[in-house]
Amino acid sequence: TIPRSLMKSPSLTELDLNYNRLRGTIPPFLSPFRAVYLSFNELEGTLPPIASRALETLELAQNNLNGTLENLRGIVVRNLDLNYNKFTGEAA
């Protein structure tokens, strides 16, 4: 699982945990992340609230995430990869 404390670190701007067989849910993004890479894990559940307005890249491909994309509303990212999950609805 991803420790909640990691998602709150004020000095952390990039988080790359691709290919780590992580399980569980994604904690809320409270840090000023510019890039979050969590692809190719076994994460499940819904997309958490994202408080980082600095986020430029969000890669969550190839997990078991589901639900709507409501928490992406108002977030402007340059690179977004949500492939091979079970999301429904629109992010716009």
Secondary structure in CASP SS format (residue, H / E / C, confidence):
PFRMAT SS
TARGET T0000
AUTHOR 0000-0000-0000
METHOD secondary structure of the structure
MODEL  1
T C 1.00
I C 1.00
P C 1.00
R H 1.00
S H 1.00
L H 1.00
M H 1.00
K H 1.00
S C 1.00
P C 1.00
S C 1.00
L C 1.00
T C 1.00
E E 1.00
L E 1.00
D E 1.00
L C 1.00
N C 1.00
Y C 1.00
N C 1.00
R C 1.00
L C 1.00
R E 1.00
G E 1.00
T C 1.00
I C 1.00
P C 1.00
P C 1.00
F E 1.00
L C 1.00
S C 1.00
P C 1.00
F C 1.00
R C 1.00
A E 1.00
V E 1.00
Y E 1.00
L C 1.00
S C 1.00
F C 1.00
N C 1.00
E E 1.00
L E 1.00
E E 1.00
G E 1.00
T C 1.00
L C 1.00
P C 1.00
P C 1.00
I E 1.00
A C 1.00
S C 1.00
R C 1.00
A C 1.00
L C 1.00
E C 1.00
T E 1.00
L E 1.00
E E 1.00
L C 1.00
A C 1.00
Q C 1.00
N C 1.00
N E 1.00
L E 1.00
N E 1.00
G E 1.00
T E 1.00
L C 1.00
E H 1.00
N H 1.00
L H 1.00
R C 1.00
G C 1.00
I C 1.00
V C 1.00
V C 1.00
R C 1.00
N E 1.00
L E 1.00
D E 1.00
L C 1.00
N C 1.00
Y C 1.00
N C 1.00
K E 1.00
F E 1.00
T E 1.00
G C 1.00
E C 1.00
A C 1.00
A C 1.00
END
